Amino acid sequence: MSCLILCPKTQRRKMEEESYMKSSGCTIRECQDMIQTSLQTPMVKILKKHMEKDGCKLGDNFIKAVHCNRQMGGGYVPGKAIVVCSNYVSLRDEVNQVVIHGLIHAYDECRAANLDWTNCAHHACSEIRAGHLSDDCHYKRGLLRGFMKIRGHEQECLRRRVMKSVTANPFCSKAAAKDAMEAMWDICYNDTKPFDRAP
């Protein structure tokens, strides 16, 4: 599931609905329990370790389960929180993916003190990295979302999801989002920090 940068209320209403697998969701308590399990996964531990090393310790409530009004897996509120939408996730894998995606945004913000979410290139780069490193576009997830293409699926899916997120940014037109994504693609797609390689 894509972890979108959450925009101001007026902008969120304009964001296109995600085409997620229909999920009955879970309770906030069940989701919070899955978040706690996710915090013990190797990828999450690596991200947290590197953030703490760079002086960005996560608070106890930084990753939290909430009830969302929009159909989405979760979102990253810059500098404040990662939210997981309990009513739209029901599997541990879905929660892990949202948490990892959001932590990559948080890691990017931590390591680049001048990261500006209103800058389309900065936003596009972090979305490229978060989508690629969190395995958002694994072909199995694509099949569950109704996209049947397997060959070349990952990059096509990633481009589609980056465009969806960056064009939802009130500071980025569709043309500006596309230009930013194309300009940043190679460098950001190949930037796998803090991991040695993409999953």
C-alpha positions in Angstrom: 0.0 0.0 0.0 1.2 3.4 -0.8 2.1 5.6 2.1 1.1 9.1 0.9 2.4 12.3 2.2 -0.6 13.7 4.0 -1.6 17.1 2.7 -3.7 19.8 4.4 -7.4 18.9 4.8 -8.5 20.8 1.7 -5.9 19.1 -0.4 -6.6 15.6 0.9 -10.1 15.7 -0.4 -8.8 16.2 -3.9 -6.5 13.2 -3.8 -7.5 10.3 -6.0 -8.7 7.2 -4.3 -6.2 4.3 -4.0 -7.1 1.1 -5.7 -6.3 -1.2 -2.8 -7.4 -4.8 -2.4 -10.8 -4.7 -0.6 -10.0 -5.2 3.0 -12.4 -5.5 5.9 -9.8 -3.9 8.1 -9.2 -4.5 11.7 -9.6 -2.7 15.0 -7.2 0.0 16.1 -6.0 -2.4 18.9 -5.3 -5.2 16.4 -3.6 -2.8 14.1 -1.4 -1.4 17.0 -0.4 -5.0 17.8 0.6 -5.6 14.2 2.6 -2.3 14.3 4.5 -3.6 17.4 5.3 -6.8 15.6 6.4 -4.8 12.6 8.9 -2.9 14.8 10.7 -6.2 15.3 11.3 -6.9 11.6 14.9 -6.6 10.3 14.1 -3.7 7.8 12.4 -1.6 10.5 15.2 -2.2 13.0 17.8 -1.1 10.4 15.9 2.0 9.6 15.4 2.9 13.2 19.0 2.2 14.1 20.3 4.5 11.3 17.8 7.3 12.2 18.9 7.2 15.8 22.6 7.2 14.7 21.7 10.4 12.8 20.1 11.9 15.8 16.4 11.2 14.9 15.0 9.1 17.7 11.4 8.1 17.1 8.9 8.7 19.9 6.7 6.0 21.3 3.7 7.4 19.4 5.5 8.1 16.1 3.8 5.1 14.4 0.2 4.7 15.3 -3.0 3.0 14.2 -5.9 5.3 13.4 -9.3 5.1 11.7 -9.2 6.8 8.3 -11.9 8.4 6.3 -10.3 7.7 3.0 -9.5 4.3 1.6 -5.7 4.1 2.0 -3.2 2.0 3.9 -1.6 4.8 5.7 0.4 8.0 5.4 3.4 10.0 6.5 2.8 13.3 8.3 6.2 15.1 7.8 8.1 15.3 11.0 5.2 14.1 13.1 3.9 10.6 12.5 3.4 7.6 10.4 -0.3 6.6 10.5 -1.6 3.1 9.6 -5.3 3.0 8.7 -6.7 0.2 10.8 -10.0 0.1 8.9 -8.2 -0.5 5.6 -5.5 -3.0 6.6 -6.0 -6.5 7.9 -2.8 -8.4 7.2 0.6 -8.1 9.0 2.3 -7.8 5.6 0.1 -4.7 4.7 1.1 -3.1 8.0 4.8 -3.9 7.6 4.7 -2.4 4.1 3.1 0.9 5.3 5.5 1.1 8.3 8.6 0.6 6.1 7.4 3.0 3.5 6.7 5.7 6.1 10.0 5.1 7.8 11.9 5.6 4.5 10.2 9.0 4.3 11.2 9.7 7.9 14.8 8.5 7.2 15.0 10.7 4.2 13.8 13.7 6.2 16.3 12.8 9.0 19.4 12.5 6.8 18.6 15.5 4.6 17.9 18.4 7.0 16.9 20.6 4.1 14.3 18.2 2.6 11.4 20.3 1.5 8.1 18.5 0.9 6.9 21.5 -1.1 9.7 20.9 -3.6 8.5 18.5 -6.3 11.9 17.0 -6.9 12.5 16.3 -3.1 9.1 14.8 -2.8 9.5 12.7 -6.0 12.9 11.4 -4.8 11.6 10.3 -1.5 8.5 8.6 -3.1 10.8 6.8 -5.6 13.0 5.5 -2.7 10.1 4.6 -0.4 8.2 2.7 -3.1 11.3 0.9 -4.3 12.8 0.0 -1.0 9.5 -1.0 0.7 8.6 -3.3 -2.2 5.3 -1.5 -2.8 5.4 -2.7 -6.4 6.1 -6.4 -6.0 4.2 -8.1 -8.8 2.1 -10.0 -6.2 0.8 -6.8 -4.8 0.1 -5.6 -8.3 -2.0 -8.7 -9.0 -3.9 -8.1 -5.8 -4.6 -4.5 -6.9 -5.9 -5.7 -10.3 -2.8 -5.0 -12.4 -2.1 -8.2 -14.3 1.2 -7.3 -16.0 4.3 -9.1 -14.6 7.1 -8.2 -17.0 8.3 -4.7 -16.3 5.6 -4.3 -13.6 7.8 -2.9 -10.8 9.1 0.2 -12.6 5.7 0.9 -14.3 3.9 0.5 -11.0 6.4 2.6 -9.1 6.1 5.5 -11.7 2.3 5.4 -11.5 2.4 5.5 -7.7 5.0 8.2 -7.5 3.0 10.4 -9.9 -0.2 9.8 -7.8 1.5 10.9 -4.6 3.5 13.9 -6.0 0.5 15.2 -8.0 -1.5 15.1 -4.8 1.0 17.6 -3.4 -0.6 21.1 -3.7 2.7 22.6 -4.8 3.2 20.2 -7.7 1.2 20.3 -11.0 1.0 17.1 -13.1 3.7 18.4 -15.4 5.9 19.5 -12.6 5.5 16.1 -10.9 6.4 14.2 -14.1 9.4 16.4 -14.7 10.6 15.9 -11.1 10.1 12.2 -11.3 12.0 11.8 -14.6 14.8 14.1 -13.4 15.3 12.3 -10.1 14.5 8.7 -11.2 18.0 7.2 -11.8 19.7 8.7 -8.8 16.9 8.1 -6.4 16.0 4.6 -7.7 19.6 3.5 -7.2 20.0 5.1 -3.8 19.3 2.2 -1.4 20.6 3.8 1.8 20.6 2.7 4.6 20.3 -0.8 3.0 23.1 -2.4 0.9 20.6 -3.1 -1.8 16.9 -3.0 -2.6 14.8 -6.0 -1.3 
